[in-house]
Amino acid sequence: MKNDSFTQLMENIYAAGDKMDSYAAVPREYGTDDLLYMTEVHLLDRIGNKDRANITQLANEIGKTKGAIAQTVDKLEAKGLLRKEPDPTDVRRKILLLTDTGKTVFETHRAKDQKAFERFKERLPEYTEEDFQKCADIIAKIFKL
């Protein structure tokens, strides 16, 4: 394959994915005594950002099966980080809500991400907001985000 800029971009994306996989494989603390994997924390983050999250909605957004999301939800519920309540508009569905401990994880995760994003951005002083937007657009189109 020709070693052009696009090929280099794709190789860098794949290399970044490998680094993310390694990072995601190690559980961490997020303001509580619980050790949580990145997938668990990111699911809590999605729930914390919604008024009425449910398993089907999360599965569709994330691109995983309802069974996989339900399994993670059950683990998080067992750890006391979220709770399920009946959806008043649909008796078949449960609404997912963060507990106080889940809110602590949510807030700690947000603060850690913000700190990391600021650190990453400091490495890139020569780039503009338009450059970052182009990058975001390219990645979104490639991966149909």
C-alpha positions in Angstrom: 0.0 0.0 0.0 1.3 3.5 -0.9 2.6 5.3 2.2 0.6 8.5 1.8 -0.9 10.8 4.5 -4.2 8.9 4.6 -2.4 5.6 5.1 -0.3 7.2 7.9 -3.5 8.5 9.5 -5.1 5.1 9.5 -2.0 3.4 10.9 -1.9 6.1 13.7 -5.6 5.5 14.4 -5.0 1.7 14.7 -1.9 2.3 16.9 -4.0 4.6 19.1 -6.7 1.9 19.3 -4.1 -0.6 20.5 -3.0 1.9 23.2 -6.6 2.4 24.2 -7.2 -1.3 24.4 -4.2 -1.7 26.7 -5.4 1.1 28.9 -8.9 -0.2 29.0 -7.7 -3.7 30.1 -6.6 -2.3 33.5 -9.3 -1.5 36.1 -8.9 1.8 38.0 -10.5 3.7 40.9 -12.7 6.7 40.2 -13.4 8.3 43.6 -14.6 5.1 45.3 -13.1 1.8 46.4 -14.4 0.0 43.3 -12.0 -1.0 40.6 -13.7 -0.3 37.3 -12.9 -1.0 33.7 -13.0 1.8 31.2 -16.1 0.2 29.5 -17.9 0.3 32.8 -17.0 3.9 33.5 -17.9 5.0 30.0 -21.3 3.3 30.4 -21.9 5.1 33.7 -20.8 8.3 31.9 -23.5 7.8 29.2 -26.1 7.1 31.8 -25.1 10.1 33.8 -25.5 12.3 30.7 -29.1 11.3 30.1 -32.4 11.9 31.9 -33.9 8.5 30.9 -31.3 6.0 29.8 -32.3 2.5 29.1 -30.5 -0.7 27.9 -31.9 -0.6 24.3 -31.0 3.0 23.8 -27.4 2.5 25.1 -26.9 -0.7 23.0 -27.9 1.2 19.9 -25.7 4.2 20.7 -22.6 2.1 21.6 -23.1 -0.6 18.9 -23.2 -3.5 21.3 -25.9 -6.1 21.9 -28.6 -5.5 24.5 -27.3 -8.6 26.3 -23.8 -7.2 26.6 -25.1 -3.9 27.9 -27.5 -5.7 30.3 -24.6 -7.8 31.7 -22.5 -4.6 32.4 -25.5 -2.9 33.9 -26.1 -5.8 36.2 -22.5 -5.7 37.4 -22.7 -1.9 38.0 -26.0 -2.4 39.9 -24.4 -5.1 42.0 -21.6 -2.6 42.9 -24.2 -0.1 43.9 -23.3 2.4 41.2 -26.7 2.5 39.4 -30.3 1.4 40.0 -33.1 0.4 37.7 -36.6 2.0 38.0 -39.7 1.2 36.0 -40.3 3.4 33.0 -43.7 5.1 33.6 -44.2 5.3 29.8 -43.4 1.6 29.0 -43.9 -1.1 31.6 -41.5 -3.4 29.7 -38.5 -1.0 30.1 -36.4 0.0 33.0 -34.8 3.5 33.4 -31.2 3.4 34.5 -30.1 6.0 37.1 -26.9 6.6 38.9 -26.8 6.2 42.7 -24.9 8.7 44.8 -21.8 6.5 44.5 -22.3 6.2 40.8 -22.5 10.0 40.6 -19.1 10.2 42.4 -17.6 7.9 39.8 -19.2 10.0 37.0 -17.9 13.2 38.4 -14.4 11.8 39.1 -14.2 10.3 35.6 -15.2 13.6 34.1 -12.5 15.5 36.0 -9.9 12.9 35.0 -10.9 13.1 31.4 -10.8 16.9 31.5 -7.3 16.9 33.0 -6.1 14.4 30.4 -7.6 16.3 27.5 -6.0 19.5 28.7 -2.6 17.7 28.9 -3.0 16.3 25.4 -4.1 19.7 24.0 -1.0 21.3 25.5 1.1 19.1 23.2 -0.6 20.6 20.2 -0.3 24.4 20.4 0.2 24.8 16.7 -3.3 23.5 15.9 -6.5 25.5 15.7 -10.1 24.6 16.7 -10.8 24.2 13.0 -8.0 21.6 12.8 -9.5 19.7 15.7 -12.9 19.9 14.1 -11.6 18.5 10.8 -9.9 15.7 12.6 -13.1 14.9 14.5 -15.1 15.0 11.3 -12.7 12.7 9.5 -12.7 10.1 12.3 -16.5 10.3 12.5 -16.9 9.6 8.8 -14.3 6.8 8.7 -15.9 4.9 11.6 -19.5 6.1 11.0 -19.8 7.6 14.4 
